Amino acid sequence: MSTIELLRREWAAFHRPGRLIALAAAALSVIALGLLFASGNRSSCDWPCPTVPIADDGAVVSDRFWFLHRDLGREGSITVRMTSMTGTITYPPPNHDQIVSGLVPWAKVGIIVKDGVGQGSPYAAVMMTGNHGVRFQYDYTHDVAGSAGGVSQQSPRWLRLTRSGDTVTGSESADGRQWRTVGVATLDGLPDTVQVGLFATSPGDLTLRRIGLGGATEEVRFTQAVGVFDNVAVEGGGIGAWDSDPVGEMNHTDWERYHHASGAVEKDGVITVSGTGDIGPRGEEGALTAEKTLPGLAVALTIVIVVAARYGARTARERASRRVTAARSGVVAAATFVTGMLAVGVVLPAGIAILRANGIPVQPLPLLSGARVVVGVAAVLALCAAFTYGLGVWLRRGWAAMLTGLSLIALPYTVTAVPLLPDAVSEWLLRLTPAAGFAIRQTAAEYPQVIAHYAPSAGYFPLPGWAGLAVLCAYTAITLWIAVGRRPATSTDWR
């Protein structure tokens, strides 16, 4: 019998009503729970919701700071001397009962060239940071390191931005005479006149609170950064007074209203700029990513494991040959792959559309990334089915294969998706178990210039997608090799 005929025969034997109903239930669980999640998330504010900054590429970004600015033409520069950078952190742990002086690591104070004062517009900036020295950053995702260290009256920092058409160069100096280039950016399509000036911003202070069996949830507190400048010189700019504006909403907190407002103050040639917020690649409130529409995967995975384990045990009881055993593993995997493709292919675009219609910001999902998630998740489910089928053949007992499959795949996948276990334990589970394969679904990106809770419970897998898939493939290949290798070369077909 040819391989094609064998596969057709085994498919005819596999698609019994009970198995098809189970796979349909798996697909419907992914679709129903995903659409329920999307429909249940709605934007609501006591006042008009603040605008979500959107960059030119459609990404949801952070873009909130205080801006003392004026016009700059196609050729020009701004030079400043910075003599101080201080800050405030409100109610940090352990006691949460006092406001302290200090800077979060990525507080930013410096000079910036920006296409207007609208949020999400292109920019380039050179700055001092709270704990990462001088940096040159542009268009939200790009970050170039300058010299390390801080700034003080005794050890000031000179900063300069030079514009030539669409090219912006950031430089630094210790004495205002010898300059070092930190970075160069090309901002395509800059208008003839842009805004240039001084800025200050400071993201929230992120700490983790332990819950469960050692898991962690995020807590974020208000912070503010203050920079002091003098020797401010603009060449190629317009004449007249400087404008002082917040980019994004500011001065709504009790600290700003009653103690120290964000803004800019000039006295005797010395300018003090205070601000809060962030300029970077992640929305301050955390825009959802596409894979958040897949909460039903855990249910579907459980159903797939049960179906595959029972079918593998049935194959063992029938003493099927190696060819038949291998063919059945292919049929189980193929049926599961089609189920996953249909389910994820429906819920992913539909869920994203519903979330956006409900006013929930969602990070854009490029076509190739979306295809990778749909095909990748379907492939992972198919591999999990083949792995559990192999366990059923190997262990000869459906219940034993189910228990092993659930313990090695479904349980690690489920418990690491919530803040239950310590982050380190969750990360090792997703490195060493077949559940590592689900890293293929991740679309959230990690950025070194953004402090966040990069942990499995927050949607970050410890392995890249290809590596996680390789771990799952290795488990599946070894299990099937053992299962098929134990079968006789030929045997009687008991059906």
FIDREN-922103 format. One record per residue (C-alpha): x negated, y, z. Coordinates in nm, 4 decimals. Each point is the difference from the previous one (the first is absolute). Layout:
+----------+----------+----------+
!        X !        Y !        Z !
+----------+----------+----------+
!        X !        Y !        Z !
...
+----------+----------+----------+
***
This chain:
+----------+----------+----------+
!        X !        Y !        Z !
+----------+----------+----------+
!   0.0000 !   0.0000 !   0.0000 !
!  -0.1386 !   0.3412 !  -0.0952 !
!  -0.0538 !   0.2709 !   0.2591 !
!   0.2798 !   0.2131 !  -0.1468 !
!   0.2463 !  -0.2882 !   0.0123 !
!  -0.1071 !  -0.0787 !   0.3562 !
!   0.0554 !   0.3591 !   0.1103 !
!   0.3415 !   0.0064 !  -0.1669 !
!   0.0972 !  -0.3209 !   0.1742 !
!  -0.1176 !   0.1266 !   0.3374 !
!   0.1788 !   0.3309 !  -0.0486 !
!   0.3215 !  -0.1882 !  -0.0758 !
!  -0.0542 !  -0.1970 !   0.3202 !
!  -0.0813 !   0.3113 !   0.2062 !
!   0.2869 !   0.2305 !  -0.0854 !
!   0.2608 !  -0.1574 !   0.2196 !
!   0.2746 !   0.2332 !   0.1291 !
!  -0.1350 !   0.0065 !   0.3545 !
!  -0.3482 !   0.1121 !  -0.1056 !
!   0.1297 !   0.2585 !  -0.2469 !
!   0.2342 !   0.1419 !   0.2642 !
!  -0.2911 !   0.0231 !   0.2444 !
!  -0.2186 !   0.1857 !  -0.2518 !
!   0.2910 !   0.2298 !  -0.0866 !
!   0.0407 !   0.0720 !   0.3712 !
!  -0.3713 !   0.0837 !   0.0190 !
!   0.0325 !   0.2477 !  -0.2870 !
!   0.3165 !   0.1538 !   0.1429 !
!  -0.1642 !   0.0444 !   0.3414 !
!  -0.2786 !   0.2047 !  -0.1577 !
!   0.2453 !   0.2105 !  -0.1990 !
!   0.2635 !   0.0455 !   0.2709 !
!  -0.2375 !   0.0857 !   0.2853 !
!  -0.2015 !   0.2319 !  -0.2249 !
!   0.3069 !   0.1918 !  -0.1149 !
!   0.1342 !   0.0096 !   0.3564 !
!  -0.3294 !   0.1482 !   0.1200 !
!   0.0017 !   0.2608 !  -0.2773 !
!   0.3656 !   0.0943 !   0.0531 !
!  -0.0467 !   0.0302 !   0.3767 !
!  -0.2821 !   0.2544 !  -0.0299 !
!   0.1288 !   0.3536 !  -0.0440 !
!  -0.1587 !   0.3378 !   0.0494 !
!   0.1673 !   0.2088 !   0.2712 !
!  -0.1095 !   0.3276 !   0.1591 !
!   0.1653 !   0.2392 !   0.2441 !
!  -0.0957 !   0.2757 !  -0.2452 !
!  -0.1003 !  -0.0094 !  -0.3678 !
!  -0.2630 !  -0.2708 !  -0.0328 !
!  -0.3497 !   0.1301 !  -0.0801 !
!  -0.1212 !  -0.0440 !  -0.3533 !
!  -0.2080 !  -0.3124 !  -0.0542 !
!  -0.3242 !   0.0962 !  -0.1774 !
!  -0.0380 !  -0.1780 !  -0.3345 !
!  -0.3316 !   0.0117 !  -0.1871 !
!  -0.0273 !   0.0230 !  -0.3788 !
!  -0.0264 !  -0.3795 !  -0.0269 !
!   0.3284 !  -0.0464 !   0.1885 !
!  -0.1611 !  -0.1144 !   0.3247 !
!   0.1373 !   0.1146 !   0.3359 !
!  -0.2833 !   0.1903 !   0.1702 !
!  -0.0745 !   0.2174 !   0.3022 !
!  -0.0304 !   0.3696 !  -0.0806 !
!   0.0580 !   0.2236 !   0.3017 !
!  -0.2407 !   0.2653 !   0.1279 !
!  -0.0349 !   0.3704 !   0.0739 !
!  -0.1329 !   0.1929 !  -0.2997 !
!  -0.1549 !   0.3496 !  -0.0057 !
!  -0.0272 !   0.0557 !  -0.3738 !
!  -0.0323 !   0.2283 !  -0.2991 !
!  -0.0272 !  -0.0296 !  -0.3788 !
!  -0.3037 !  -0.1448 !  -0.1754 !
!  -0.0591 !   0.0114 !  -0.3758 !
!  -0.1521 !  -0.2612 !  -0.2301 !
!  -0.3518 !   0.0950 !   0.1053 !
!  -0.0690 !   0.0813 !   0.3630 !
!  -0.0916 !  -0.1198 !   0.3467 !
!   0.0653 !   0.0327 !   0.3710 !
!  -0.2745 !  -0.0095 !   0.2634 !
!   0.0474 !  -0.0037 !   0.3764 !
!  -0.1967 !  -0.0551 !   0.3157 !
!   0.1696 !  -0.2202 !   0.2555 !
!  -0.1037 !   0.0449 !   0.3626 !
!   0.2495 !  -0.2027 !   0.2009 !
!   0.2439 !  -0.2888 !  -0.0241 !
!   0.2159 !  -0.0880 !   0.2990 !
!   0.3318 !  -0.1719 !   0.0534 !
!   0.2788 !  -0.1149 !   0.2270 !
!   0.1510 !  -0.3459 !   0.0543 !
!   0.3328 !  -0.0213 !   0.1788 !
!   0.0726 !  -0.2636 !   0.2622 !
!  -0.2522 !  -0.2687 !  -0.0930 !
!  -0.0287 !  -0.3255 !   0.1977 !
!  -0.0521 !  -0.1271 !   0.2586 !
!   0.2217 !   0.2273 !   0.2088 !
!   0.1858 !   0.1982 !  -0.2684 !
!   0.0412 !   0.2898 !   0.2405 !
!  -0.2414 !   0.2641 !  -0.1249 !
!  -0.1106 !   0.1890 !  -0.3065 !
!  -0.3730 !  -0.0313 !  -0.0656 !
!  -0.2570 !   0.1750 !  -0.2148 !
!  -0.1431 !  -0.2122 !  -0.2778 !
!   0.0037 !  -0.0890 !  -0.3671 !
!   0.1296 !  -0.3138 !  -0.1669 !
!  -0.2622 !  -0.1526 !  -0.2330 !
!   0.1622 !   0.1223 !  -0.3215 !
!   0.1009 !   0.3507 !   0.1073 !
!  -0.0978 !   0.2270 !  -0.2901 !
!  -0.0986 !   0.3667 !  -0.0160 !
!  -0.1635 !   0.1649 !  -0.2991 !
!   0.0653 !   0.1555 !  -0.3407 !
!   0.2230 !  -0.1203 !  -0.2794 !
!   0.0877 !   0.0695 !  -0.3650 !
!   0.3606 !  -0.0969 !  -0.0734 !
!   0.2463 !   0.0266 !  -0.2883 !
!   0.2418 !   0.2258 !   0.1857 !
!   0.1448 !  -0.0515 !   0.3463 !
!   0.2454 !  -0.2747 !  -0.0936 !
!  -0.0392 !  -0.3333 !   0.1746 !
!  -0.1501 !  -0.2758 !  -0.2115 !
!  -0.1835 !   0.2303 !  -0.2409 !
!  -0.3619 !  -0.0747 !  -0.1045 !
!  -0.2768 !   0.1288 !   0.2239 !
!  -0.3682 !  -0.0237 !   0.0892 !
!  -0.1392 !   0.0858 !   0.3430 !
!  -0.3254 !   0.0002 !   0.1927 !
!   0.0430 !  -0.0205 !   0.3754 !
!  -0.1221 !  -0.0861 !   0.3447 !
!   0.1714 !  -0.2957 !   0.1635 !
!   0.0494 !  -0.0991 !   0.3614 !
!  -0.2441 !  -0.2901 !  -0.0039 !
!  -0.1158 !  -0.0586 !  -0.3592 !
!  -0.2110 !   0.3051 !  -0.0754 !
!   0.0358 !   0.1932 !  -0.3239 !
!   0.2278 !  -0.1536 !  -0.2654 !
!   0.1021 !   0.0889 !  -0.3536 !
!   0.3510 !  -0.1240 !  -0.0768 !
!   0.2281 !   0.0443 !  -0.2984 !
!   0.3329 !  -0.1198 !  -0.1373 !
!   0.0885 !  -0.1832 !   0.3238 !
!  -0.1813 !  -0.3313 !  -0.0575 !
!  -0.3580 !   0.1147 !  -0.0680 !
!  -0.2477 !   0.0503 !   0.2837 !
!  -0.3745 !   0.0752 !  -0.0249 !
!  -0.2237 !   0.0190 !   0.3086 !
!  -0.2282 !   0.2944 !   0.0652 !
!  -0.2358 !   0.0468 !   0.2927 !
!   0.0864 !  -0.1398 !   0.3421 !
!   0.0353 !   0.1895 !   0.3262 !
!   0.2187 !   0.2755 !   0.1330 !
!   0.0103 !   0.3786 !  -0.0033 !
!  -0.0610 !   0.2664 !   0.2643 !
!  -0.1040 !   0.3635 !   0.0395 !
!  -0.3593 !  -0.1161 !   0.0387 !
!   0.0234 !  -0.2408 !  -0.2957 !
!   0.2450 !   0.1491 !  -0.2513 !
!   0.0986 !  -0.1551 !  -0.3350 !
!   0.0177 !   0.1864 !  -0.3266 !
!   0.2565 !  -0.1344 !  -0.2480 !
!   0.0572 !   0.0933 !  -0.3643 !
!   0.2419 !  -0.0942 !  -0.2753 !
!  -0.0784 !   0.1009 !  -0.3581 !
!   0.2539 !  -0.0200 !  -0.2805 !
!  -0.0920 !  -0.0168 !  -0.3684 !
!   0.3099 !  -0.0738 !  -0.2044 !
!   0.1344 !  -0.3364 !   0.1183 !
!  -0.3203 !  -0.0867 !   0.1872 !
!  -0.0328 !   0.0723 !   0.3722 !
!  -0.3285 !  -0.0487 !   0.1844 !
!  -0.0302 !  -0.0227 !   0.3773 !
!  -0.3264 !   0.0986 !   0.1688 !
!  -0.1372 !   0.0408 !   0.3525 !
!  -0.2921 !   0.1811 !   0.1601 !
!  -0.1514 !   0.0389 !   0.3428 !
!  -0.1244 !   0.3553 !  -0.0569 !
!   0.1989 !   0.1425 !  -0.2930 !
!  -0.3071 !   0.0009 !  -0.2271 !
!  -0.0860 !  -0.3594 !  -0.0856 !
!   0.3064 !  -0.1826 !  -0.1279 !
!   0.0724 !  -0.3708 !  -0.0455 !
!   0.2760 !  -0.1299 !  -0.2273 !
!   0.2374 !  -0.2297 !   0.1864 !
!   0.2307 !  -0.0922 !  -0.2877 !
!   0.1464 !   0.0999 !  -0.3357 !
!   0.3619 !  -0.0477 !  -0.1085 !
!   0.1758 !   0.0442 !  -0.3319 !
!   0.3601 !   0.1122 !   0.0526 !
!   0.1572 !  -0.0316 !  -0.3426 !
!   0.2508 !   0.2652 !  -0.0962 !
!  -0.0773 !   0.2622 !   0.2649 !
!   0.1688 !   0.3298 !  -0.0890 !
!  -0.2022 !   0.3151 !  -0.0643 !
!   0.0838 !   0.1260 !   0.3492 !
!  -0.0135 !  -0.2264 !   0.3060 !
!   0.0063 !   0.0618 !   0.3713 !
!  -0.3217 !  -0.0050 !   0.1995 !
!  -0.0578 !   0.0511 !   0.3695 !
!  -0.0432 !  -0.1345 !   0.3506 !
!   0.2012 !  -0.2849 !   0.1484 !
!   0.0466 !  -0.2049 !   0.3166 !
!   0.1874 !  -0.3233 !   0.0571 !
!  -0.0031 !  -0.2862 !   0.2502 !
!   0.1796 !  -0.3375 !  -0.0263 !
!   0.1720 !  -0.1637 !   0.2933 !
!  -0.1985 !  -0.1779 !   0.2699 !
!   0.0616 !  -0.3725 !  -0.0600 !
!  -0.0134 !  -0.2401 !   0.2936 !
!   0.1262 !  -0.3569 !   0.0358 !
!   0.2320 !  -0.1257 !   0.2734 !
!  -0.0254 !  -0.3676 !   0.0907 !
!   0.3201 !  -0.2046 !  -0.0105 !
!   0.1056 !  -0.3636 !  -0.0317 !
!  -0.2866 !  -0.2467 !   0.0289 !
!  -0.2614 !   0.2640 !  -0.0766 !
!   0.1478 !   0.1624 !  -0.3083 !
!  -0.0089 !   0.3750 !  -0.0512 !
!   0.2338 !   0.2755 !  -0.1116 !
!  -0.1088 !   0.3442 !  -0.1128 !
!   0.0480 !   0.3221 !   0.1948 !
!  -0.0871 !   0.3356 !  -0.1573 !
!  -0.0371 !   0.3342 !   0.1820 !
!  -0.0162 !   0.3587 !  -0.1204 !
!  -0.3450 !   0.1558 !  -0.0481 !
!  -0.1274 !   0.3350 !  -0.1230 !
!  -0.3361 !   0.1102 !  -0.1430 !
!  -0.1500 !   0.3504 !   0.0187 !
!  -0.2845 !   0.1295 !  -0.2162 !
!  -0.1924 !   0.3277 !   0.0290 !
!  -0.1542 !   0.1614 !  -0.3106 !
!  -0.1947 !   0.3093 !  -0.0923 !
!  -0.2013 !   0.1232 !  -0.3007 !
!   0.2950 !  -0.0827 !  -0.2248 !
!  -0.0734 !   0.0944 !  -0.3624 !
!   0.2121 !  -0.0636 !  -0.3096 !
!  -0.1298 !   0.0562 !  -0.3518 !
!   0.2307 !  -0.0100 !  -0.2987 !
!   0.3126 !   0.0530 !   0.2055 !
!   0.2699 !   0.2627 !   0.0037 !
!   0.0001 !   0.3136 !   0.2076 !
!   0.2240 !   0.0800 !   0.2944 !
!   0.0919 !  -0.1651 !   0.3283 !
!  -0.0133 !  -0.3674 !   0.0775 !
!   0.3237 !  -0.1986 !   0.0292 !
!   0.0504 !  -0.2217 !   0.3032 !
!   0.2442 !  -0.2889 !  -0.0412 !
!   0.0674 !  -0.3535 !   0.1183 !
!  -0.0051 !  -0.2655 !  -0.2688 !
!   0.2826 !  -0.2154 !   0.1289 !
!   0.1921 !   0.0655 !   0.3212 !
!  -0.1828 !   0.1180 !   0.3105 !
!   0.0511 !   0.1700 !   0.3373 !
!   0.2959 !  -0.2127 !   0.1054 !
!  -0.1662 !  -0.1775 !   0.2933 !
!   0.0133 !   0.1300 !   0.3582 !
!  -0.3795 !   0.0354 !   0.0041 !
!   0.0046 !   0.2273 !  -0.3055 !
!   0.3041 !   0.2001 !   0.1098 !
!  -0.0989 !   0.0589 !   0.3611 !
!  -0.3784 !  -0.0342 !   0.0130 !
!  -0.1968 !   0.0268 !  -0.3235 !
!   0.1686 !   0.0530 !  -0.3325 !
!  -0.1577 !  -0.1295 !  -0.3172 !
!  -0.1091 !   0.2846 !  -0.2247 !
!  -0.2885 !   0.2302 !  -0.0908 !
!  -0.1327 !   0.2981 !   0.1966 !
!  -0.2684 !   0.2481 !  -0.1144 !
!  -0.1919 !   0.2254 !   0.2394 !
!  -0.3205 !   0.1918 !  -0.0704 !
!  -0.0846 !  -0.2148 !  -0.3006 !
!   0.0540 !  -0.3273 !   0.1892 !
!   0.2871 !  -0.2210 !  -0.1212 !
!   0.1584 !  -0.2710 !   0.2163 !
!   0.2214 !  -0.2552 !  -0.1737 !
!   0.2128 !  -0.2524 !   0.1902 !
!   0.2034 !  -0.2814 !  -0.1495 !
!   0.1478 !  -0.3448 !   0.0293 !
!   0.0927 !  -0.2741 !  -0.2436 !
!  -0.2202 !  -0.1733 !  -0.2546 !
!  -0.1147 !   0.0045 !  -0.3603 !
!  -0.0437 !  -0.3545 !  -0.1204 !
!   0.1271 !  -0.3059 !  -0.1855 !
!   0.2691 !  -0.1151 !   0.2439 !
!   0.3233 !   0.1735 !   0.0905 !
!   0.0009 !   0.1226 !   0.3589 !
!   0.3202 !  -0.1884 !   0.0749 !
!  -0.1200 !  -0.3080 !  -0.1911 !
!   0.1721 !  -0.0601 !  -0.3328 !
!   0.1261 !  -0.3556 !  -0.0428 !
!  -0.1802 !  -0.2350 !  -0.2348 !
!   0.1685 !  -0.2331 !  -0.2471 !
!  -0.0597 !  -0.3214 !   0.1945 !
!   0.2170 !   0.1286 !   0.2852 !
!   0.2957 !  -0.1107 !  -0.2143 !
!  -0.0996 !  -0.3664 !   0.0509 !
!   0.1063 !  -0.0845 !   0.3584 !
!   0.1827 !  -0.3065 !  -0.1312 !
!  -0.3202 !  -0.1771 !  -0.0996 !
!  -0.0274 !  -0.1706 !   0.3400 !
!   0.3452 !  -0.1565 !  -0.0425 !
!  -0.0680 !  -0.1034 !  -0.3591 !
!  -0.3351 !  -0.1474 !   0.1011 !
!   0.1647 !  -0.2132 !   0.2682 !
!   0.2552 !  -0.1359 !  -0.2470 !
!  -0.2694 !  -0.0773 !  -0.2575 !
!  -0.2087 !  -0.1857 !   0.2599 !
!   0.2971 !  -0.2163 !   0.1042 !
!   0.0903 !  -0.0904 !  -0.3599 !
!  -0.3587 !  -0.0788 !  -0.1001 !
!  -0.0782 !  -0.2020 !   0.3142 !
!   0.3078 !  -0.2189 !  -0.0432 !
!  -0.0761 !  -0.0581 !  -0.3664 !
!  -0.3610 !  -0.0914 !   0.0782 !
!   0.1084 !  -0.2506 !   0.2643 !
!   0.2452 !  -0.1526 !  -0.2474 !
!  -0.2820 !  -0.0426 !  -0.2500 !
!  -0.2072 !  -0.1769 !   0.2653 !
!   0.2852 !  -0.2399 !   0.0793 !
!   0.0432 !  -0.0846 !  -0.3671 !
!  -0.3720 !  -0.0842 !  -0.0336 !
!  -0.0143 !   0.2083 !  -0.3165 !
!  -0.3131 !  -0.0124 !  -0.2126 !
!  -0.2641 !   0.2705 !  -0.0141 !
!   0.1428 !   0.1389 !  -0.3248 !
!   0.3501 !   0.0141 !   0.1391 !
!  -0.1183 !   0.1549 !   0.3257 !
!  -0.1955 !   0.2680 !  -0.1882 !
!   0.2894 !   0.0639 !  -0.2369 !
!   0.2415 !   0.0463 !   0.2877 !
!  -0.2332 !   0.2498 !   0.1664 !
!   0.0015 !   0.1997 !  -0.3240 !
!   0.3792 !  -0.0118 !  -0.0221 !
!   0.0417 !   0.1171 !   0.3619 !
!  -0.2481 !   0.2829 !  -0.0554 !
!   0.1588 !   0.1067 !  -0.3302 !
!   0.3524 !   0.0051 !   0.1415 !
!  -0.1186 !   0.2065 !   0.2965 !
!  -0.1955 !   0.2365 !  -0.2257 !
!   0.3096 !   0.0765 !  -0.2084 !
!   0.2016 !   0.0505 !   0.3192 !
!  -0.2564 !   0.2462 !   0.1336 !
!  -0.0274 !   0.1867 !  -0.3296 !
!   0.3762 !   0.0533 !  -0.0188 !
!   0.0351 !   0.1031 !   0.3638 !
!  -0.2947 !   0.2401 !   0.0234 !
!   0.0579 !   0.1292 !  -0.3534 !
!   0.3517 !   0.1068 !   0.1026 !
!  -0.0549 !   0.1340 !   0.3516 !
!  -0.3204 !   0.1960 !  -0.0569 !
!   0.1291 !   0.2591 !  -0.2526 !
!   0.3502 !   0.0023 !   0.1445 !
!  -0.1241 !   0.0493 !   0.3565 !
!  -0.2341 !   0.2829 !  -0.1007 !
!   0.2815 !   0.1734 !  -0.1901 !
!   0.2387 !  -0.0249 !   0.2975 !
!  -0.2615 !   0.1321 !   0.2449 !
!  -0.0732 !   0.3006 !  -0.2188 !
!   0.3711 !   0.0656 !  -0.0494 !
!   0.0346 !   0.0004 !   0.3804 !
!  -0.2696 !   0.2663 !   0.0311 !
!  -0.2726 !  -0.2360 !   0.1248 !
!  -0.3445 !   0.0783 !  -0.1454 !
!  -0.1550 !  -0.3006 !  -0.1736 !
!  -0.3505 !  -0.0190 !  -0.1359 !
!  -0.0006 !  -0.0419 !  -0.3798 !
!  -0.0511 !  -0.3515 !  -0.1322 !
!  -0.1851 !  -0.0059 !  -0.3331 !
!   0.1282 !  -0.2501 !  -0.2546 !
!  -0.3026 !  -0.2290 !   0.0257 !
!   0.0111 !   0.0044 !   0.3809 !
!   0.3697 !  -0.0815 !  -0.0061 !
!  -0.0637 !  -0.2899 !  -0.2381 !
!  -0.2776 !  -0.1222 !   0.2284 !
!   0.2343 !  -0.0006 !   0.3007 !
!   0.2820 !  -0.1798 !  -0.1859 !
!  -0.2180 !  -0.2642 !  -0.1642 !
!  -0.2338 !  -0.0271 !   0.2979 !
!   0.2718 !  -0.0600 !   0.2596 !
!   0.1662 !  -0.2540 !  -0.2283 !
!  -0.3340 !  -0.1777 !  -0.0425 !
!  -0.0595 !  -0.0013 !   0.3763 !
!   0.3414 !  -0.1549 !   0.0649 !
!  -0.0713 !  -0.2602 !  -0.2690 !
!  -0.3367 !  -0.0856 !   0.1559 !
!   0.1613 !  -0.0252 !   0.3439 !
!   0.2551 !  -0.2409 !  -0.1454 !
!  -0.2724 !  -0.2121 !  -0.1631 !
!  -0.2016 !   0.0015 !   0.3234 !
!   0.2963 !  -0.1147 !   0.2103 !
!   0.0984 !  -0.2582 !  -0.2594 !
!  -0.3516 !  -0.1400 !   0.0263 !
!   0.0355 !  -0.0119 !   0.3778 !
!   0.3212 !  -0.1981 !  -0.0401 !
!  -0.1728 !  -0.2542 !  -0.2245 !
!  -0.3024 !  -0.0175 !   0.2279 !
!   0.1813 !  -0.0190 !   0.3359 !
!   0.2895 !  -0.2126 !  -0.1371 !
!   0.2435 !   0.1674 !   0.2377 !
!   0.2125 !   0.2974 !  -0.0995 !
!   0.0260 !   0.1365 !   0.3527 !
!  -0.3767 !  -0.0177 !   0.0489 !
!  -0.0642 !   0.1804 !  -0.3293 !
!   0.2601 !   0.2662 !   0.0861 !
!  -0.1503 !   0.0582 !   0.3425 !
!  -0.3524 !   0.0225 !  -0.1409 !
!   0.1019 !   0.2300 !  -0.2845 !
!   0.1983 !   0.2282 !   0.2274 !
!  -0.2872 !   0.0117 !   0.2499 !
!  -0.2681 !   0.0754 !  -0.2600 !
!   0.1940 !   0.2368 !  -0.2280 !
!   0.3330 !   0.1343 !   0.1230 !
!  -0.0971 !   0.0498 !   0.3637 !
!  -0.3250 !   0.1943 !  -0.0652 !
!   0.1716 !   0.2084 !  -0.2669 !
!   0.2913 !   0.0869 !   0.2302 !
!  -0.1822 !   0.0691 !   0.3274 !
!  -0.2639 !   0.2198 !  -0.1649 !
!   0.2677 !   0.2160 !  -0.1638 !
!   0.1046 !   0.1379 !   0.3403 !
!  -0.2115 !   0.1522 !   0.2811 !
!   0.0009 !  -0.3142 !   0.2134 !
!  -0.3573 !  -0.1342 !   0.0000 !
!  -0.3263 !   0.1941 !   0.0371 !
!  -0.1085 !   0.1459 !  -0.3324 !
!  -0.3174 !  -0.2106 !  -0.0056 !
!   0.1972 !  -0.3230 !   0.0460 !
!   0.2452 !   0.0974 !  -0.2755 !
!  -0.2845 !   0.0815 !  -0.2357 !
!  -0.1698 !  -0.3373 !   0.0572 !
!   0.3288 !  -0.1831 !  -0.0531 !
!   0.0319 !   0.1729 !  -0.3370 !
!  -0.3571 !  -0.0890 !  -0.0895 !
!   0.0014 !  -0.3678 !   0.0971 !
!   0.3529 !  -0.1288 !  -0.0681 !
!   0.1839 !  -0.0451 !  -0.3326 !
!   0.2049 !   0.3094 !   0.0924 !
!  -0.3023 !   0.1994 !  -0.1220 !
!   0.1473 !  -0.0335 !  -0.3493 !
!   0.2672 !   0.2588 !   0.0774 !
!  -0.2707 !   0.2677 !  -0.0136 !
!   0.0862 !   0.0066 !  -0.3713 !
!   0.3123 !   0.2031 !   0.0821 !
!  -0.1810 !   0.2890 !   0.1696 !
!   0.0185 !   0.3361 !  -0.1763 !
!  -0.0984 !   0.2268 !   0.2918 !
!  -0.3543 !   0.1367 !  -0.0322 !
!  -0.2497 !   0.0637 !   0.2781 !
!  -0.1861 !   0.3313 !  -0.0019 !
!  -0.3103 !   0.0581 !   0.2115 !
!   0.0878 !   0.3694 !   0.0337 !
!   0.3388 !  -0.0823 !   0.1562 !
!   0.0338 !  -0.1418 !   0.3496 !
!   0.2854 !  -0.2501 !   0.0051 !
!   0.0923 !  -0.3320 !   0.1543 !
!  -0.1412 !  -0.2267 !  -0.2691 !
!   0.1359 !  -0.3241 !   0.1397 !
!   0.2223 !  -0.2853 !  -0.1271 !
!   0.2975 !   0.1255 !   0.2021 !
!  -0.0297 !   0.3301 !  -0.1884 !
!  -0.0156 !  -0.1751 !  -0.3378 !
!  -0.3764 !  -0.0356 !  -0.0510 !
!  -0.1477 !  -0.3420 !  -0.0702 !
!  -0.3634 !  -0.0657 !   0.0976 !
!  -0.0844 !  -0.1548 !  -0.3397 !
!   0.0458 !   0.1453 !  -0.3486 !
!   0.2746 !  -0.1617 !  -0.2032 !
!  -0.2283 !  -0.2172 !  -0.2124 !
!  -0.1861 !  -0.1315 !   0.3075 !
!   0.3213 !  -0.0842 !   0.1857 !
!   0.1282 !  -0.1797 !  -0.3083 !
!  -0.3274 !  -0.1951 !  -0.0184 !
!   0.0467 !  -0.1197 !   0.3602 !
!   0.3500 !  -0.1270 !  -0.0791 !
!  -0.1188 !  -0.1643 !  -0.3217 !
!  -0.2735 !  -0.1826 !   0.1917 !
!   0.2490 !  -0.1367 !   0.2550 !
!   0.2359 !  -0.1096 !  -0.2787 !
!  -0.2708 !  -0.1627 !  -0.2132 !
!  -0.1450 !  -0.1977 !   0.2925 !
!   0.3411 !  -0.1164 !   0.1206 !
!   0.1130 !  -0.1102 !  -0.3466 !
!  -0.3339 !  -0.1708 !  -0.0646 !
!   0.0443 !  -0.2045 !   0.3161 !
!   0.3674 !  -0.0690 !  -0.0684 !
!  -0.0419 !  -0.0980 !  -0.3650 !
!  -0.3221 !  -0.1898 !   0.0670 !
!   0.1771 !  -0.2302 !   0.2427 !
!   0.2571 !  -0.1028 !  -0.2612 !
!  -0.0529 !  -0.3114 !  -0.2119 !
!  -0.0914 !   0.0628 !  -0.3638 !
!   0.3286 !  -0.1645 !  -0.1045 !
!   0.2980 !  -0.1243 !   0.1919 !
!   0.3498 !  -0.1172 !  -0.0471 !
!   0.2567 !   0.2739 !  -0.0590 !
!   0.2509 !  -0.0777 !   0.2756 !
!   0.2610 !   0.2339 !  -0.1398 !
+----------+----------+----------+
***
